[in-house]
């Protein structure tokens, strides 16, 4: 498989905020100059991995323009995702063309000739992995894979021999992905990107802003906050370093609204993983939450209606 000639940074910058209002702790989209400042800060902090997608509004265009202006396009890892096949019910005989057109548009947006990593954006699109292999055979991408949101989707992805990269949710509230699956990821040398370290803000936002539907998490979150205080750190540090503690994870994806936020997170990154005793205490506090709690897609409707 084709790979970059340098190491992946342990933190990956998510750029969905460049193109969309996103998450339940929304601060609004940063303007172009703010986005540029964020990318510059990322590079200065040793972050060389960036995540985007065809479905993230203008994110690809903005990221591509910034990287080109800074003349670093060939010095970074960009992960993008195709338009979801399942979202628009593409006929089977048109899937190949649909994927290729999506990739070509992404390359144009990003001002790149070849994309380091190209993923499907939905669990349901995994059966079409052969189409991504064709893009790889044409030299248009390096690694191919999928972004998943369910435990079953992750299991199926790991079993698929064509999958070379997986993005999935991982945070101290979400225990669906770990154990044997992480062992398989390391054995197959799959690049694993963990998103949602802060569970779209649910682990960090003030209690009064937590949607009523999710108030069940408050007592557990208080216990975790106490563990953080006793360890001499804040929740952002605990959450980020928790995901950084798993060797199977190549990079932990974070999204920020400003360069200042990114500097704070980059400083946390330098402190490395948590000690195993603290990880065990965290895991002992957290129940096996149902997907209605740990999958934001299950509660976005509540948020959209302003129940915050």
RAKANOR-V121492 format. One record per helix or strand of 2 or more residues. SS is the DSSP state (helix for helix, strand for strand). FROM is the first residue (numbers start at 1). LEN is the number of residues. If there is no record, write none. Layout:
# RAKANOR-V121492
ss-><SS,SS>
from-><FROM,FROM>
len-><LEN,LEN>
This chain:
# RAKANOR-V121492
ss-><strand,helix,helix,strand,helix,helix,strand,helix,helix,strand,helix,strand,helix,strand,helix,strand,helix,helix,helix,helix,strand,helix,helix,helix,helix,helix>
from-><11,16,32,49,59,73,77,85,92,115,123,141,151,165,180,191,199,207,212,235,251,259,276,291,296,300>
len-><4,4,13,3,12,3,5,4,19,6,15,7,9,5,9,5,3,3,19,10,5,11,10,4,3,5>
